[in-house]
Amino acid sequence: MYKFIDGLVAAEIEHAKQTSEQQINARANETRRQHGATFEKYVDTLLVKSGLGCQRTRIKTSDGEKISDHTFKNIWMESTTFFDKKRVNEFILKKEVILEATNSFEKFFLFYERDITPATTPLVAKLVNAGWVVLCGKTLIEAFITTYGKHANKYKNSVIQNNVIKTAQPQLIDINLLIENRLNREQNKKGVESIAKSIVNEGFLTCLYVVPKKDKNGKIVGYVLFEGHHRLSAAQMVRSWGFSLNELPCVVVDWLSADDMEELSRLLIKVNVEYRSWKLADYIKHHFDIAKILNITDKTYSYETLLNWMKLGRQYGFGDNGLIYILGPVDGSDLWLDQDILRGGDYIIPKSEVEDYATPFFDVMKDFISDAKQNEGYRKDVYQLFCCQLYQKFKDKEINLDEVTNYFLAYNSLNYKQIPNKKSYVKDIYPILDAKINNFKRYK
């Protein structure tokens, strides 16, 4: 009896210890990710200030889609805050598959945040031998980018003329000439009413951002919003209450046209993301709307599918993005959700994949999620990775639908000590699951 109790207590202590270690690792990974994003933004700012108009570039390769941190003309650029053998090999492979896929890039630059040390010298040498130009330490990076920017051909930008930045002009515009942008996100009705009350109490204190809409003769017939839709709706509500509000202050971006739907779409995202945070759902809804307007059939279907998956995900307890992660685009051996391709509007999924793989897989999976959540050791992120791996196996025809069912049954029969408490352990449970499945077959 005492041995049993002691064993149970020891198991609980070990479980708590593993959970604590997992939480520490999760915090460390998040800190590293945030630090990496900060350094990437720092490099990007240096490049822009030096006249090198850089942007992200996506290339489809034999090893999946590769995305640059920055590109300028024929130069592919990456930023990193740490080095190890695995990371170095990833960079070398990335360059190889990009060159296989395209001849658009002649140089590959790598900006490494820290100064070179005896420990990192052989790693840098390996990268240099593979054709990378490696810049180590912020001092060297800043000096190189500044010098390179002075001697490189300046990026010809539509908003720059003779090194002078075009400036949007403030203007009072008749409210009846203001046109809502069809690409805008859905409005929050309570938010509109709250703004309307504020306008009555405090006045209209801010401005709207617009581009001109012209007729075939070039005459301006209105102004299309790309920022400020809630405020325009609030102003119209105030007018409906009987108040006089005939003109609104606007900032007019007169070098753009309301007819350039794709450029206006890009600007709408840019302004909204810089002034308020867009969720993944906002990007998906936006790209679905623009695909409908531009009549891009495969893109409309793909982003409508994502919206449906979000709805189903919420219904079955996976959250907004959980089902998209399981059935949607993933990147690398660690199966991270490829949010860049979703945000960029480049995600396309064939109808045949949805009908032959995603829908049948979901129909099986949804019958097991409730029981899985009842397990003492259940963790949503771990279970989603397991589902994602299983879907990849099914889609790659490594297993059939009956075998998918058996794996879900086996996972739900794990005791709390067998259930992985961190995502990196998921790969280790398959021998246990296979053994359970074999036992199922014996008892049939």
N, C-alpha and C positions, 0 to 999 in steps of 0.2 A: 504493500500500500504506500509506504513512505517513498520507496524507490520510484513508484509511478508518479507521485506528487513532485518529487525532486526533479524527475525527468521533464515533467510538464513545466515546472518553473524555469528550468534551464532552457527549454525550447522557447518559452516566452521571452526570456532575457536575450537569447540569440536573435529572435525575431525583432525585438526592439532595437538591438544593436545594428542589425542590417538596415532597418528602417532609418535609423539616425545617420548611418553612413551614406545611404541613398540621398537623404535630404542635404547633407553636406556636399556631396558630388553635384547634385542638381544646382545648388547655389553657386558652386565654383564654375560650372559650365555656363550658367547665366551671366556671371560676372565676366567671364572670358568673352562671351558673345557680345555683350554690351561694349566692352573695351575694344574689341575688334571693329565694331560698327563705328565707334567714335574715331578710331584711327583712320578708317576708310574715308570718313567724312572730312577729316583733317587734310588728307592727301588730295581729295577731290577739290576742296576749297583752294589749296595751293595751285593746283593745275588751272582752275578757272581764273584765279587772280593773275596768273602768268600769261593769260591769253590763249591757253590751250583748252578749247571748248570740248571737254571730254564727256562721254556718255557710256552707259552700259551697252554691251553688245552680246547677242545670243547666237550661238553657232550649234547646229545639230551635228553631232559626231557619232562615230561607232560606239562611243562610251557614254551616250546620252547627250543631252543638251548642256553646253558649257557657257557660262556667263562671266563676262569680264567685270572687274571692279571699275575699270575706266578704260576707254579706248580713245586714241587720237590718230586720225588718218589710218596709217598702216601699222600702228603700234598697239599691241595688247598689253594692258597693265594690270597688275595685281597688288594688293596691299595685305600685309600679314603682321601679326603681333607676336607670333611664336614660330619656332622651328623645331622639328624633330625628323627622324628618318622617314616616318610615314608621310608627314606633310611634304617633305622634299620630293618624295616619289610621286605624290599626287600632282605637284606642279609639273614635274617632268612628263608624266603621262598626259596631263592636260595639254601641254604644248604639242606633243606628238600627234594627238588625235585632232587638234585644231588644224594643224598643218596638213593632215590627211584630208580634212573636210573642205578646206578652202586655201587659196593662195593670196588672200586679202591682207595677211599680216606678215611683215618682214622682220619685225623686232618684238621682243617680249621683255618688258621691264617688270621687276619685282621690288617693291618698296617694303623693307623690313624695319620695323619701328626701332629696334635696339642697335647699338653699336656692335660690331663684330668682336667676338671673343675667341679664345683658343678652342672652346667647345663647339662654337658654330662655324669656325673656319673651314673644316672639311665639308660641312653641309653646303656652305656657300660655294666652295670650289666645285662640288658635284653639280650644282645648279648652273654655274658658269660654263662648265664643260658641256652641259646639255643645251647651251645656247641662250640662257637667261642673262640679262643685264641686271645685276643685283645691287641695290643701293641700301646701305645699312646705316641707321641712325638718323635722327631728325635733322641734325645739322647738315649732313651730306645731302639728304633728300631735298631740303629747302634750297640749298645752293644749286643743286643740279636742275631742279624744276625751274628756278628763276632764270638760270643761264640758258637752258634749253628753250624756254618760252621766248626769250629775246631773239634767238637765232632761227627759230622755226617759223614757217609760214603761218601767219595769223589765221585762225579759223574764221571763215567768212560767215558771219551770223546776221540774220535778217534784222536784228534789233541794234546792230552796230554799223555806223557809217563814219569812216574817217576817225575811228577810235572813239566816237561819241555815241553814248547809249541813248536810244530813243526813249522819250518820256511820255507816258500817258497823260492826257490833259483833263483837268477837272472841268465840269460843265453842269449847269442846271438843265434838266431835260423834262419835258412834259411827260407826266406819268402815263398818258395814253399812248406814248410812243415806245414805251418799254415792253419788251417781249420776253416771256419766260423761255429758258433754254430747255428743250425736250430731253436733254441728257442729264438734267439735274436729278439728284437723289429725291426720294419721296419726302414730303415735308411733314414736320411734326405739328399737328393742328394746335395742340396746347401751347407749343412754343410760339407759334404765330400770334395767338391771342395774347400771350404774355408780352410780346414785343409791341403789339398794338396798344396795350394799356400803357406801356412805358412811353410810347410816342406821344400819347395824349398828356401824360403827366410831365414828361421831361423835354418833349420836342424830338424831331428827327435829327439825331446827333452824328450819324455815320454816313457812309456813301455806298453806292453800288458800283460794280465793275461791269462794263459793257463793251461790245464791239458793234460797229455800224452795220446795218442791213441796207443794201442798195438795190434799186430796181435795175432793169436791163440797160438803162441810160446812165447809170452811175449815180443817180440821185439818192440821197439818204432818205429812207422811208420809215426807219425805226432803229431801235438799238436792242440787241440781244444780250441778255445777262449771262455772265459766266461766274458771278459770285454775288450773293445778296438776295436770293430768292425768298427767304423767310421774311426779310425786311420789306421787299416789294409787296408780298401778300399781306403783311401787317399794315402797310400804308393803304392798300386797297380796302382792308377791313375798316380802318379808321374813316375813310371816305364814306363807306356804307353806313357808318354811325351818324353821318350828317356833318362831319367836320370838313373844312376846306384844306386840301393838301394837293396842290396842282402840279408842282414840280419837285423833283428829287435830285439831290447832289449825286453826280456820277463821275467815275473816272473812265474816260474813253480811250480804249486801245485802238487807235485809228489806223494802225498798219496791218491789222487783221480784218478779215471779212467774215460775216456771219455765214457765208456760203461754204467756207472751209471747215466742214463738219469735223474732220479728223483732228485738225489743229486746235479747234475750239474744245474738242473732247480732251485733248492733252492738257490744254491750259486749265480747264475746269478741274481736272484731277490735281494738277500742280498747285493751284491756289488753295483748294480745299485741304490738301495734305499739309501744306505749309502753315496754314492758319488753324486747322483743327485735324484731329487724328481720324483717318479713315480706317474702318475695319475691313477685313477681307470681304465681308458681305457687301460693303459699299462698292468695292472694285467689281465684284461679280455682277451686281445689279447694273452698274454703269455700262460695262462691256456688253451685257445682254441688251440693254436699251439701244446702244449705238449700233450693234449688229442688226437689230430689227429695222432701225431707221435706214441703214445703208444696204439692207437686204442681203446680208452675208449669211447664207443659209447654214453652212456648217458651224460657223461661230455662234449663231443664234441658238442652234440645237445644243451645242456644247455648254454654253453658259446657262441655258434654261435647265439642262440636266443638273448642273451644279446647284442651282436654286432649289430644285426638287430634292436633291440630296441633303441640302441644309434643312429643309422642312422635315424630312424623314429622320434626320439625325437628332433634331430637337425632340421629335415624337418618341424616339426609342432610347433616349438618354445618352446619346453620343455628343450632344452639344452642337453648336453651329458648324464647326469645322471637322468634327470627328469622322463623320461618314465620308466627307470629301477626302480626308487623309487616307482612309481605308481603300476607297474605290478610285480615287483621283490620281493626279500626277505626283510621283515621288522621285527623289533625287539621291543618287549614291547608294553605297552598300548599306548605310545606316537607315535608309528609307525615310528621309526627311520630306515633309510635305513641300513640294516645289511651289512656294507662294509667288516667286518672281514671275513664273510663266502665267499664273492666274492673274496677278496684278497687271501684267503687261498686255493682257488681252490676246495672248498667243495660244491659249489652250484649245485644242481641238480633240474631240473624242468621237470616233466613228459610231454610228447608230448600231452597227453590228456588235461592237464591243459591249455596249450597254445592254442590248437584248440577249446576247449569247453568254455573257460573263457577269457583268455587274448586277443585273437584276436577279438572275438565278442565285448568285452568291448571297445577295442581301436577303432573299426570301428564306434561305437557310439560316443565316446569321441571326435574323431578328427573333427567331424562335428560341435562341439560346442566351441572349443578352440578359434577360431577367434573372435566370438561374445563376449566371456568372456573377452578377452583382450581389447575390446573396452569400457568396463565399467570403469567409472571414478575411482572407488575404487579398481580396479584389482591389486592383488599382486600375483606374480608367486608362491611364497612359500606357501601361503594360498590356492591358487587354486589347487596346486599339492597335498596338504594334503587332501583337499576335495575329489579330484579324487581318491586318495589312499584309503580313508575311504569307498567311494562308491564301489570301486573294491572289497574290503574285504567283504562288505555286499553281493555283487553279487556272489562272490566265495563261501561264506558261505550259499548261497541260501536263504538269508533273503529277497532279492528282485530279481525280474526277469529283463530281458533286457528292457522290455517296461517301467518298473518303473525306471530303470537307465536313460532312455531317459527323462522321466518326471522330474527327479531331476536335470538333466542338464538344461532343459528348465526353471525350476523354479529358479535355481541359476542365470542364465543369465538375468532373469527379476528383480532381486534385484536392488534397487537403491543404490547409493554410501554410504548412511548412514547404510544400512542393510548389506552390504558386510563386512565380518570380516577383520579388519586391523591387526590382529595378529593370529597366528596359534591356540592359546589356545581358541579362540572364535569360531572356526569352529563348534564345537559340539553344540553350542547354536543356530545355524541357522536352524536345522532340523524341529522344530515346525513351523517356518516361511515358509519353503519350503513345508511342508506337507499341510499347509493352502492354499498355492498357487496352489498346485497340485489338491486339492479338488475343487478349483474354476475353474481350467481348465476343470475338469470333468463335472461340472455343465453347462458350456457353450457349451459342445460338443453336 
